[in-house]
Amino acid sequence: MSTPERPAAAPADALPQGGSSSLADGEWHRMHPLTPLFKGGLALLVVAGIVITNMRDKMIDWVVRLFAPDSGFSPNGGDPVDWVLENDLVLLALLAVLGLVVLLIAVFWFLWRFQQFRITGDHVEVRKGLLFRSHRRAPLDRVQGVNLTRPFPARLIGLAKLEVVGAGNDANVPLEYLSTAKAEEVRADILRLAAGARSARLVASGATSAQTAREAIIGSMNAGVSGLIEGVDLADVAPESVVKIPTGRLIGSQLISAVLWVLFFGAIYVFSVVAMFLGMTADGEKPADIALATIALSLGIGIPLAIAVVGITWAQISKSLRYSIAPTPDGVRITFGLLTTITETLPPGRIFAVEVSQSLLWRPFGWWTVKINRMTGKSAVQQSSGNAQQFNIVLPVGRRADVERVLELVLPGIPSAEIAAMWENGVVGPTGDDPYRTIPPRAAWRRPLSWKRHGYRLTEHAVLVRRGFLWRRLAVFPLARLQSVSISQGPIDRLQRVSHGQIHSVAGPVTGNLSGLERDDAIALLDGVSRAAALAASADRTHRWAEHAPDAPAYPDGDAVQPPGWMQR
């Protein structure tokens, strides 16, 4: 929204134009010239190649009949390329191909001309389209994070996709594609403006803004090829990651997890074989026929199931490789991915729930994983994709020290002593003097293995939900970002004098379901969380965090920003 003191010509928070190469200047800018090629152009070329390969003879016959009906060409009379060479039509054929290429370039050029973005002090906006136009806008004070994705083909020529994550369904605003260096600058500008700084970072040199389209393409391609060899993502791991995951541990954890897929698909295979064997035996089939049918079933079902297990395991390993997590002035920066590299920056206060979990298979090794709930700005279908799920994993696998470091990053408002207590009483517990309110013995049948663990604890800063025996879980819901809390009681619950509780958060892998609570404990949950959440929300200052940073350093233009140690205690 406009402020009274803002000039009509430009936003108040726009950067000055005196030679700065920053794109957060309130003016409209275009994407990288090769953007249309990666936003459907590659698929168009592949489809066109398939069509031309399968219909080459018919297409040449149609063109020849159109321009030279008396040439005597027959599509069944041999290879059309030989016919073109024999009739000295090479120049004409090359001109036709050149015309097609020029047409595609013209189409891509028009598409590129009508894709623009701008960054003001209040919004990130993207507009595109010639016939069907669209205009998307993301308020900076509602930014949940900024993702920087480098698909493998785009990395080859130094391009990256930037996605501003908004607070709402299908609220993300993509900026695709930009050169990698420019995308890094734009990401930093967006996050610092979202922090409440008066303007974004200034870059000393103005060479970038003066580049032509040709220079931009050549520069990004040179940087992409050399960066792929030397390591294009070195900037993403500075500052240094607080967690180092050995490659052997990462691969081993995924291979162990693959045992569950082997058991699942193996059960399907065994059931199919047994059902077929019983059916053929009942029909009086010969043993030789049954053996042949079993072999055929193994080839038809067993091999595809094995390929599925390998594919799922490799996908998880490749997504988790090159993992790093580090604090930055703009939030927690997480990088992962082997071929397609994704870098996500989570600003303070944009994490709504955190869960530490451990499967039974990981218990002998002391490994844990950490997941979060955050607003993704994607629809339910989009959230089911692999990348969306990966965004919710902030630690693929780690030991206790790794988990505590990550918790201190993603829960900056909770003291270290409280995080240590979470581990002893929540993640591993219960201990002798258990502070959690759990299921009473009379309702133990609801959770026969985990009824002593199943419960909650209300602290000054969060609600802790502890669950599971075979799969241990501890969910942490910061009070300042709690959505709501509810309790319910069915007829069987009333007979046992217990209740069901629910901690409500944004959609994600972390849930706050509680069952079999004592009636008094359920009422205490409702009343206590309601009061504590209201107090925590009124004192929360993560909405525009840089505005409340004491003694914040300044950029060259004098704008205060969050100090790098904002998450350190």
Wavefront OBJ file of the C-alpha trace (Angstrom):
o trace
v 0.000 0.000 0.000
v 1.141 3.558 -0.610
v 2.185 5.812 2.206
v 1.334 9.542 2.312
v 4.946 10.646 1.978
v 5.656 8.415 -1.003
v 6.215 10.229 -4.310
v 3.913 9.263 -7.127
v 6.750 8.385 -9.474
v 8.444 5.710 -7.372
v 7.936 3.755 -4.131
v 9.377 5.276 -0.988
v 11.575 2.269 -0.358
v 13.011 2.137 -3.850
v 16.734 2.363 -4.202
v 18.342 5.386 -5.796
v 19.227 5.119 -9.442
v 22.692 6.597 -9.242
v 24.524 3.765 -10.973
v 23.353 1.000 -8.653
v 22.975 -2.464 -10.125
v 20.413 -3.496 -7.521
v 17.100 -4.599 -9.006
v 15.139 -3.578 -5.879
v 14.657 -0.058 -7.230
v 10.904 -0.035 -7.785
v 11.312 -0.224 -11.575
v 10.187 -2.988 -13.922
v 12.927 -5.393 -15.039
v 12.915 -8.321 -17.457
v 13.909 -11.897 -16.795
v 16.927 -13.521 -18.393
v 16.633 -13.633 -22.219
v 16.757 -17.448 -22.188
v 13.752 -17.687 -19.843
v 11.232 -18.795 -22.535
v 13.564 -21.626 -23.548
v 13.463 -23.118 -20.047
v 9.782 -22.366 -19.422
v 8.499 -24.716 -22.088
v 10.856 -24.110 -24.967
v 12.863 -27.269 -24.302
v 9.695 -29.355 -24.136
v 8.486 -27.710 -27.356
v 11.732 -28.574 -29.131
v 11.582 -32.190 -27.919
v 7.970 -32.594 -29.052
v 8.777 -30.951 -32.392
v 11.730 -33.327 -32.845
v 9.539 -36.366 -32.177
v 6.866 -35.142 -34.586
v 9.417 -34.381 -37.299
v 11.082 -37.772 -36.848
v 7.824 -39.697 -37.098
v 6.197 -37.589 -39.847
v 9.250 -36.440 -41.811
v 8.207 -37.985 -45.121
v 4.663 -36.642 -44.964
v 5.816 -33.145 -43.982
v 8.352 -32.997 -46.829
v 5.738 -34.314 -49.252
v 3.305 -31.602 -48.130
v 5.901 -28.833 -48.512
v 7.042 -30.087 -51.940
v 3.476 -30.371 -53.238
v 2.789 -26.865 -51.958
v 5.771 -25.181 -53.621
v 6.674 -27.629 -56.445
v 3.633 -29.728 -57.410
v 5.295 -30.946 -60.640
v 8.498 -32.169 -59.080
v 7.490 -35.814 -59.151
v 8.401 -36.449 -55.525
v 6.792 -39.502 -53.903
v 7.021 -40.143 -50.157
v 7.363 -43.858 -50.875
v 10.066 -43.441 -53.447
v 13.044 -43.524 -51.070
v 14.614 -41.345 -48.454
v 13.440 -37.715 -48.889
v 16.845 -36.341 -47.860
v 18.425 -38.182 -50.789
v 15.733 -36.760 -53.057
v 16.519 -33.228 -51.849
v 20.219 -33.746 -52.553
v 19.617 -35.257 -55.975
v 17.431 -32.331 -57.056
v 19.801 -29.624 -55.748
v 17.274 -28.336 -53.237
v 19.719 -28.108 -50.334
v 19.628 -24.309 -50.263
v 15.845 -24.276 -50.221
v 15.789 -26.839 -47.397
v 18.297 -24.846 -45.372
v 16.272 -21.678 -45.880
v 13.162 -23.496 -44.658
v 14.987 -24.674 -41.524
v 16.398 -21.178 -41.002
v 12.920 -19.695 -41.322
v 11.618 -22.102 -38.693
v 14.451 -21.185 -36.334
v 13.825 -17.467 -36.865
v 10.125 -18.004 -36.168
v 10.889 -19.790 -32.893
v 13.336 -17.075 -31.862
v 10.737 -14.402 -32.635
v 8.123 -16.228 -30.548
v 10.575 -16.630 -27.646
v 11.556 -12.950 -27.954
v 7.952 -11.796 -27.692
v 7.376 -14.055 -24.697
v 10.485 -12.670 -23.003
v 9.492 -9.048 -23.670
v 6.223 -9.551 -21.808
v 7.702 -11.118 -18.633
v 8.729 -8.504 -16.089
v 9.171 -8.113 -12.354
v 9.791 -5.327 -9.897
v 10.659 -5.035 -6.219
v 9.410 -2.109 -4.176
v 9.532 -1.434 -0.475
v 6.210 -3.221 -0.011
v 5.774 -5.853 -2.724
v 7.361 -8.232 -5.188
v 5.399 -8.173 -8.435
v 5.519 -10.289 -11.598
v 3.529 -9.646 -14.752
v 3.562 -11.712 -17.924
v 1.529 -12.685 -20.941
v 0.625 -11.163 -24.288
v -2.872 -12.474 -25.014
v -3.600 -13.904 -21.574
v -2.002 -11.526 -19.096
v -1.401 -12.166 -15.403
v -0.117 -9.978 -12.597
v 0.993 -11.481 -9.260
v 2.004 -9.589 -6.151
v 3.497 -10.765 -2.842
v 3.522 -8.390 0.158
v 7.011 -8.318 1.656
v 5.756 -8.381 5.241
v 4.045 -11.726 4.493
v 7.050 -13.408 2.883
v 7.562 -16.868 4.406
v 10.855 -17.572 2.653
v 12.726 -17.288 -0.617
v 13.750 -20.407 -2.547
v 16.504 -20.448 -5.124
v 16.334 -23.497 -7.407
v 18.901 -24.488 -10.030
v 17.596 -27.278 -12.286
v 20.459 -29.172 -13.855
v 19.910 -27.907 -17.461
v 19.649 -24.314 -16.204
v 22.799 -24.703 -14.102
v 24.781 -25.478 -17.247
v 24.316 -21.896 -18.439
v 24.258 -20.256 -15.021
v 20.527 -19.673 -14.540
v 18.412 -20.012 -11.419
v 14.747 -19.821 -10.486
v 13.734 -17.596 -7.581
v 10.451 -18.238 -5.772
v 9.028 -15.865 -3.176
v 7.000 -18.010 -0.776
v 3.800 -16.258 0.274
v 1.371 -16.878 3.113
v -1.600 -18.448 1.391
v -2.784 -21.133 -0.990
v -1.055 -20.796 -4.356
v 0.468 -17.486 -3.189
v 4.043 -18.047 -4.356
v 5.504 -15.561 -6.832
v 8.140 -17.138 -9.132
v 10.900 -15.169 -10.817
v 12.166 -17.496 -13.511
v 14.811 -17.309 -14.728
v 17.649 -15.023 -13.631
v 21.397 -15.405 -13.810
v 22.719 -17.066 -10.658
v 24.587 -13.991 -9.435
v 21.602 -11.728 -10.057
v 19.254 -14.193 -8.358
v 21.478 -14.137 -5.253
v 21.338 -10.335 -5.196
v 17.573 -10.235 -5.662
v 17.053 -12.816 -2.919
v 19.138 -10.786 -0.481
v 17.260 -7.603 -1.429
v 13.840 -9.219 -0.916
v 14.754 -10.667 2.470
v 16.256 -7.434 3.737
v 13.279 -5.412 2.598
v 11.000 -7.977 4.267
v 13.082 -7.533 7.421
v 12.044 -3.893 7.606
v 15.207 -2.286 6.278
v 14.502 0.956 4.390
v 16.219 -0.308 1.242
v 18.045 -3.321 -0.040
v 21.741 -3.893 -0.519
v 23.598 -1.599 -2.888
v 26.135 -3.087 -5.256
v 29.154 -0.890 -5.904
v 29.479 -1.655 -9.615
v 26.779 -0.688 -12.087
v 28.013 -3.010 -14.835
v 25.204 -5.508 -14.440
v 22.438 -3.020 -15.179
v 24.291 -1.831 -18.272
v 24.614 -5.295 -19.810
v 22.921 -6.034 -23.087
v 20.889 -9.206 -23.644
v 23.761 -10.719 -25.640
v 26.273 -9.972 -22.871
v 23.898 -11.398 -20.255
v 23.529 -14.684 -22.168
v 27.271 -15.056 -22.784
v 28.160 -14.153 -19.201
v 25.650 -16.530 -17.631
v 26.710 -19.417 -19.901
v 30.408 -18.887 -19.097
v 29.646 -18.679 -15.385
v 27.404 -21.745 -15.537
v 29.911 -24.039 -17.250
v 32.856 -22.923 -15.094
v 30.732 -22.916 -11.953
v 29.531 -26.453 -12.586
v 33.163 -27.572 -12.610
v 34.490 -25.378 -9.811
v 31.400 -25.420 -7.615
v 28.672 -22.938 -8.453
v 27.112 -23.113 -5.021
v 30.073 -22.050 -2.899
v 28.257 -18.859 -1.931
v 25.359 -20.859 -0.548
v 27.422 -22.505 2.195
v 28.962 -19.274 3.471
v 28.694 -18.874 6.398
v 29.772 -22.402 7.129
v 27.122 -25.019 7.792
v 26.589 -25.794 11.467
v 25.972 -29.471 10.638
v 28.212 -31.782 8.622
v 26.521 -34.978 7.457
v 28.979 -37.657 6.328
v 28.036 -39.046 2.944
v 28.215 -42.597 4.291
v 25.719 -41.802 7.045
v 23.353 -40.118 4.606
v 23.424 -43.016 2.149
v 23.253 -45.601 4.934
v 20.204 -43.948 6.526
v 18.327 -43.981 3.240
v 19.289 -47.585 2.535
v 18.008 -48.580 5.977
v 14.783 -46.676 5.330
v 14.514 -48.521 2.013
v 13.970 -51.713 4.026
v 10.428 -50.486 4.687
v 9.831 -50.133 0.942
v 11.297 -53.600 0.383
v 8.926 -55.044 2.962
v 5.956 -53.164 1.473
v 6.582 -54.108 -2.151
v 7.759 -57.574 -1.100
v 4.425 -58.173 0.619
v 2.625 -57.187 -2.594
v 4.794 -59.588 -4.604
v 4.380 -62.500 -2.183
v 0.613 -61.973 -2.029
v 0.427 -62.000 -5.841
v 2.490 -65.203 -6.106
v 0.472 -66.995 -3.414
v -2.837 -65.937 -4.958
v -1.723 -67.127 -8.386
v -0.398 -70.437 -6.977
v -3.620 -71.181 -5.101
v -5.710 -70.280 -8.140
v -3.702 -72.471 -10.531
v -3.607 -75.354 -8.023
v -7.376 -75.199 -7.637
v -7.718 -75.369 -11.421
v -5.516 -78.496 -11.582
v -2.627 -76.886 -13.455
v 0.621 -78.847 -13.857
v 3.635 -77.975 -11.655
v 5.660 -77.024 -14.747
v 2.984 -74.522 -15.784
v 2.873 -73.106 -12.253
v 6.666 -72.682 -12.282
v 6.574 -70.886 -15.641
v 3.755 -68.649 -14.440
v 5.749 -67.814 -11.301
v 8.767 -66.837 -13.386
v 6.592 -64.698 -15.642
v 5.018 -63.008 -12.611
v 8.470 -62.322 -11.175
v 9.521 -60.654 -14.425
v 6.262 -58.726 -14.730
v 5.913 -57.577 -11.091
v 9.111 -58.320 -9.193
v 11.473 -56.399 -11.480
v 9.275 -53.253 -11.671
v 8.903 -53.292 -7.872
v 12.673 -53.581 -7.463
v 13.177 -50.681 -9.870
v 10.655 -48.649 -7.859
v 12.567 -49.273 -4.607
v 15.859 -48.287 -6.214
v 14.295 -45.196 -7.771
v 12.716 -43.993 -4.530
v 15.922 -44.573 -2.571
v 18.107 -42.800 -5.134
v 15.685 -39.858 -5.290
v 15.914 -39.411 -1.513
v 19.713 -39.696 -1.543
v 20.209 -37.253 -4.425
v 17.884 -34.691 -2.834
v 19.742 -34.821 0.481
v 23.309 -34.709 -0.847
v 25.273 -31.460 -0.537
v 23.150 -30.542 2.469
v 24.048 -27.497 4.532
v 22.255 -25.335 7.093
v 23.618 -22.058 8.396
v 22.489 -18.808 10.009
v 22.592 -15.680 7.875
v 21.504 -12.067 8.507
v 18.287 -12.889 6.644
v 17.364 -16.169 8.335
v 18.221 -19.845 8.197
v 19.702 -20.869 4.859
v 19.266 -24.496 3.808
v 20.877 -25.947 0.677
v 20.417 -29.447 -0.720
v 20.412 -31.381 -3.972
v 23.025 -33.061 -6.158
v 21.938 -32.324 -9.737
v 19.112 -29.865 -9.102
v 20.332 -27.606 -6.310
v 17.784 -25.837 -4.104
v 18.630 -23.108 -1.632
v 15.950 -21.939 0.776
v 16.161 -19.016 3.176
v 13.670 -19.060 6.062
v 13.284 -15.668 7.763
v 12.811 -15.538 11.563
v 9.317 -16.329 12.751
v 8.262 -18.234 9.635
v 8.524 -21.692 11.214
v 5.251 -22.774 12.832
v 6.156 -26.220 14.170
v 9.237 -28.423 14.517
v 9.375 -32.194 14.966
v 12.273 -34.441 15.959
v 11.636 -38.072 15.015
v 13.428 -41.417 14.942
v 12.350 -44.716 13.415
v 13.008 -48.035 15.113
v 15.517 -48.955 12.392
v 17.583 -45.841 13.130
v 17.624 -46.328 16.908
v 20.760 -48.527 17.091
v 22.709 -45.799 15.257
v 21.379 -42.847 17.260
v 20.089 -41.051 14.143
v 17.277 -38.500 14.076
v 15.565 -36.311 11.517
v 14.033 -32.848 11.947
v 11.000 -31.583 10.032
v 9.086 -28.319 10.136
v 5.727 -26.834 9.254
v 5.873 -23.671 7.195
v 3.616 -21.823 4.805
v 4.586 -22.942 1.313
v 2.108 -20.927 -0.732
v 1.335 -24.068 -2.740
v -1.858 -25.996 -3.311
v -2.428 -29.414 -1.762
v -1.431 -31.112 -5.031
v 1.784 -29.112 -5.251
v 2.642 -29.840 -1.627
v 2.561 -33.583 -2.356
v 5.493 -33.241 -4.771
v 8.996 -34.326 -3.798
v 10.479 -30.842 -3.661
v 7.689 -29.517 -1.459
v 8.268 -32.362 0.996
v 11.995 -31.715 0.890
v 11.394 -28.100 1.945
v 9.919 -29.421 5.193
v 13.077 -31.389 6.099
v 15.700 -29.220 7.804
v 17.901 -32.131 8.937
v 17.805 -35.352 6.864
v 19.765 -37.386 9.409
v 21.880 -36.422 12.397
v 22.969 -37.289 15.903
v 21.965 -35.544 19.125
v 24.493 -32.712 18.798
v 23.344 -32.065 15.227
v 19.696 -31.995 16.294
v 20.361 -29.511 19.101
v 22.264 -27.177 16.754
v 19.423 -27.248 14.251
v 16.804 -26.657 16.961
v 18.693 -23.583 18.142
v 18.580 -22.227 14.584
v 14.926 -22.900 13.802
v 13.656 -22.030 17.317
v 15.530 -18.771 18.021
v 13.149 -17.628 20.766
v 13.676 -20.686 22.976
v 16.662 -20.695 25.404
v 19.357 -23.360 25.073
v 18.555 -24.768 28.516
v 14.978 -25.386 27.467
v 16.132 -27.136 24.281
v 18.382 -29.422 26.360
v 15.390 -30.228 28.600
v 13.360 -31.051 25.500
v 15.853 -33.757 24.675
v 16.021 -35.415 28.041
v 12.307 -35.367 28.840
v 10.740 -35.202 25.402
v 12.806 -36.729 22.619
v 14.214 -39.600 24.701
v 11.951 -39.586 27.805
v 10.026 -40.182 29.864
v 12.375 -39.751 32.804
v 11.723 -40.568 36.442
v 10.201 -37.164 37.200
v 8.193 -36.781 33.994
v 6.787 -33.242 33.505
v 4.468 -34.337 30.659
v 0.738 -34.906 31.085
v 0.166 -38.359 29.604
v -2.551 -40.966 29.088
v -3.842 -42.439 32.389
v -3.482 -46.211 32.884
v -7.227 -46.816 32.417
v -6.961 -45.524 28.826
v -3.689 -47.277 27.991
v -5.469 -49.495 25.447
v -5.605 -46.487 23.109
v -1.809 -46.484 22.782
v -0.718 -49.869 24.174
v 2.987 -49.348 23.385
v 3.371 -45.607 23.861
v 0.774 -44.583 26.466
v 3.501 -43.584 28.935
v 5.079 -41.326 26.294
v 1.925 -39.946 24.711
v 1.285 -36.517 26.187
v 2.048 -32.806 26.199
v 3.874 -30.138 28.167
v 3.292 -26.381 28.198
v 6.384 -24.211 28.669
v 6.908 -20.465 28.609
v 7.715 -20.467 24.887
v 6.102 -23.542 23.296
v 3.743 -26.485 23.518
v 5.581 -29.809 23.381
v 3.759 -32.907 22.087
v 5.513 -36.243 22.708
v 4.341 -39.434 20.986
v 5.343 -42.815 19.650
v 7.271 -45.882 20.744
v 8.307 -47.592 17.501
v 8.615 -44.175 15.853
v 9.604 -41.618 18.480
v 8.394 -38.077 17.905
v 8.584 -34.763 19.713
v 6.686 -31.864 18.150
v 7.407 -28.285 19.237
v 4.786 -25.596 18.560
v 6.068 -22.054 19.298
v 3.328 -20.185 21.137
v 3.819 -16.973 19.157
v 2.848 -18.744 15.926
v 0.229 -21.156 17.238
v -2.936 -21.160 15.130
v -5.431 -22.555 17.649
v -6.088 -25.358 20.119
v -9.197 -27.503 20.571
v -10.465 -30.368 22.725
v -13.245 -32.847 22.007
v -14.899 -35.778 23.723
v -16.825 -38.672 22.211
v -19.168 -41.128 23.981
v -16.407 -43.632 24.764
v -14.206 -40.769 25.972
v -16.950 -39.644 28.377
v -17.239 -43.146 29.809
v -13.501 -43.168 30.504
v -13.393 -39.490 31.576
v -10.747 -38.655 28.970
v -10.614 -36.189 26.061
v -8.986 -35.646 22.702
v -6.791 -32.598 22.122
v -5.564 -30.935 18.938
v -2.837 -28.327 18.459
v -3.551 -26.571 15.164
v -0.716 -25.413 12.935
v -0.279 -24.688 9.233
v -0.380 -27.672 6.894
v 2.725 -29.830 7.040
v 4.207 -33.095 8.300
v 4.041 -32.037 11.972
v 0.715 -32.722 13.665
v -0.479 -32.050 17.197
v -3.004 -34.837 17.841
v -3.424 -35.971 21.443
v -5.745 -38.716 22.653
v -6.761 -40.161 26.013
v -5.974 -37.069 28.095
v -7.420 -36.692 31.555
v -10.353 -34.284 31.520
v -8.522 -31.814 33.792
v -5.378 -32.056 31.653
v -7.403 -31.324 28.498
v -9.015 -28.264 30.096
v -5.601 -27.109 31.300
v -4.323 -27.474 27.735
v -7.126 -25.322 26.348
v -6.949 -22.588 28.982
v -3.185 -22.520 29.438
v -2.306 -22.501 25.748
v -4.907 -19.841 24.954
v -3.511 -17.411 27.525
v 0.162 -18.178 26.817
v -0.290 -17.924 23.045
v -1.978 -14.520 23.322
v 0.873 -13.175 25.481
v 3.544 -14.634 23.195
v 1.898 -13.240 20.053
v 1.658 -9.743 21.558
v 5.380 -9.793 22.386
v 6.484 -11.308 19.075
v 8.755 -9.060 16.983
v 9.561 -11.332 14.049
v 7.077 -9.674 11.694
v 9.632 -7.069 10.532
v 12.646 -8.298 12.461
v 15.256 -5.750 11.327
v 13.178 -2.876 12.707
v 13.746 -4.222 16.217
v 17.422 -5.152 15.921
v 19.540 -3.205 18.425
v 22.839 -1.779 17.198
v 22.288 -3.169 13.710
v 25.058 -2.515 11.199
v 24.333 -0.270 8.244
v 24.626 -0.719 4.519
v 26.454 1.867 2.447
v 23.199 3.830 2.091
v 22.764 3.949 5.858
v 19.991 1.364 6.168
v 19.983 -0.712 9.324
v 19.832 -4.485 8.920
v 19.757 -7.485 11.186
v 23.178 -8.421 12.614
v 24.550 -11.828 11.591
v 24.289 -13.116 15.155
v 20.545 -12.663 15.460
v 20.061 -16.361 16.230
v 22.973 -16.717 18.621
v 22.474 -16.654 22.351
l 1 2 3 4 5 6 7 8 9 10 11 12 13 14 15 16 17 18 19 20 21 22 23 24 25 26 27 28 29 30 31 32 33 34 35 36 37 38 39 40 41 42 43 44 45 46 47 48 49 50 51 52 53 54 55 56 57 58 59 60 61 62 63 64 65 66 67 68 69 70 71 72 73 74 75 76 77 78 79 80 81 82 83 84 85 86 87 88 89 90 91 92 93 94 95 96 97 98 99 100 101 102 103 104 105 106 107 108 109 110 111 112 113 114 115 116 117 118 119 120 121 122 123 124 125 126 127 128 129 130 131 132 133 134 135 136 137 138 139 140 141 142 143 144 145 146 147 148 149 150 151 152 153 154 155 156 157 158 159 160 161 162 163 164 165 166 167 168 169 170 171 172 173 174 175 176 177 178 179 180 181 182 183 184 185 186 187 188 189 190 191 192 193 194 195 196 197 198 199 200 201 202 203 204 205 206 207 208 209 210 211 212 213 214 215 216 217 218 219 220 221 222 223 224 225 226 227 228 229 230 231 232 233 234 235 236 237 238 239 240 241 242 243 244 245 246 247 248 249 250 251 252 253 254 255 256 257 258 259 260 261 262 263 264 265 266 267 268 269 270 271 272 273 274 275 276 277 278 279 280 281 282 283 284 285 286 287 288 289 290 291 292 293 294 295 296 297 298 299 300 301 302 303 304 305 306 307 308 309 310 311 312 313 314 315 316 317 318 319 320 321 322 323 324 325 326 327 328 329 330 331 332 333 334 335 336 337 338 339 340 341 342 343 344 345 346 347 348 349 350 351 352 353 354 355 356 357 358 359 360 361 362 363 364 365 366 367 368 369 370 371 372 373 374 375 376 377 378 379 380 381 382 383 384 385 386 387 388 389 390 391 392 393 394 395 396 397 398 399 400 401 402 403 404 405 406 407 408 409 410 411 412 413 414 415 416 417 418 419 420 421 422 423 424 425 426 427 428 429 430 431 432 433 434 435 436 437 438 439 440 441 442 443 444 445 446 447 448 449 450 451 452 453 454 455 456 457 458 459 460 461 462 463 464 465 466 467 468 469 470 471 472 473 474 475 476 477 478 479 480 481 482 483 484 485 486 487 488 489 490 491 492 493 494 495 496 497 498 499 500 501 502 503 504 505 506 507 508 509 510 511 512 513 514 515 516 517 518 519 520 521 522 523 524 525 526 527 528 529 530 531 532 533 534 535 536 537 538 539 540 541 542 543 544 545 546 547 548 549 550 551 552 553 554 555 556 557 558 559 560 561 562 563 564 565 566 567 568 569
